[in-house]
Amino acid sequence: MVPSLKLKSIYGNEIIIKPKDKRLVKTILGGTIFGMGWAMTGACPGPVYILIGNGFAVFVAVLISALLGTLTYGLLSSKLPH
């Protein structure tokens, strides 16, 4: 159980943070997939727009892949065990 920190919102309501289930295997699997994608592109996913703007056109493929991955997750998220 998480110790009570007695945190309150700006309205004076107590903020309760519920403990989450431990998902070690899912976390390791997700981190590995993310890390492999990061390693294959050779750059952090954050500055993709900057890299494209600086003339590194190959990162358009990275951007399209990231958008397709996000779309796929959005379409399947209701069917995934969260």
C-alpha positions in Angstrom: 0.0 0.0 0.0 1.2 3.5 -0.8 1.6 5.7 2.2 -0.8 8.6 2.4 0.9 11.8 1.3 -2.1 13.9 2.3 -2.1 15.6 -1.1 -4.9 17.9 -2.0 -6.2 19.4 -5.2 -6.6 23.1 -5.8 -10.3 22.6 -4.7 -9.2 21.0 -1.4 -10.2 17.4 -2.3 -7.8 14.7 -1.2 -5.8 13.2 -4.1 -5.7 9.4 -3.9 -3.2 7.5 -5.9 -4.1 3.9 -6.3 -1.4 1.3 -6.5 -0.9 -0.3 -9.9 -0.4 -3.9 -10.8 3.1 -5.0 -11.4 3.6 -5.9 -15.1 7.3 -6.8 -15.4 7.0 -8.9 -18.5 4.8 -6.5 -20.4 7.1 -3.6 -19.4 10.2 -5.4 -20.5 8.6 -6.5 -23.8 7.3 -3.0 -24.5 10.6 -1.4 -23.6 12.5 -3.8 -25.8 10.3 -3.2 -28.8 10.6 0.6 -28.3 14.3 0.4 -27.9 14.8 -1.8 -31.0 12.8 0.8 -33.0 14.9 3.6 -31.6 18.1 1.6 -32.4 17.0 0.9 -35.9 16.3 4.5 -36.7 19.5 5.7 -35.0 17.8 8.6 -33.3 15.5 9.5 -30.4 11.9 9.6 -31.7 11.3 13.1 -30.2 13.2 15.2 -32.7 12.0 13.5 -35.9 10.4 16.7 -37.1 13.6 18.6 -36.6 15.6 15.9 -38.4 13.2 16.0 -41.4 13.3 19.8 -41.4 17.1 19.7 -41.5 17.1 17.6 -44.7 17.3 14.1 -43.3 14.5 12.8 -45.6 15.0 9.2 -44.5 13.3 10.2 -41.2 10.0 10.6 -43.1 9.9 6.8 -43.0 10.4 6.9 -39.2 7.6 9.5 -38.9 5.2 7.4 -41.0 6.0 4.3 -39.0 5.4 6.1 -35.7 2.1 7.4 -36.9 1.0 4.0 -38.2 2.0 2.4 -34.9 0.1 5.0 -33.0 -3.0 4.5 -35.2 -2.7 0.7 -34.8 -2.6 1.0 -31.0 -5.5 3.4 -31.1 -7.6 1.0 -33.1 -6.7 -2.0 -30.9 -6.5 -0.4 -27.5 -10.0 -1.3 -26.5 -9.2 -5.0 -27.2 -5.9 -5.0 -25.2 -5.7 -6.0 -21.6 -4.9 -2.8 -19.7 
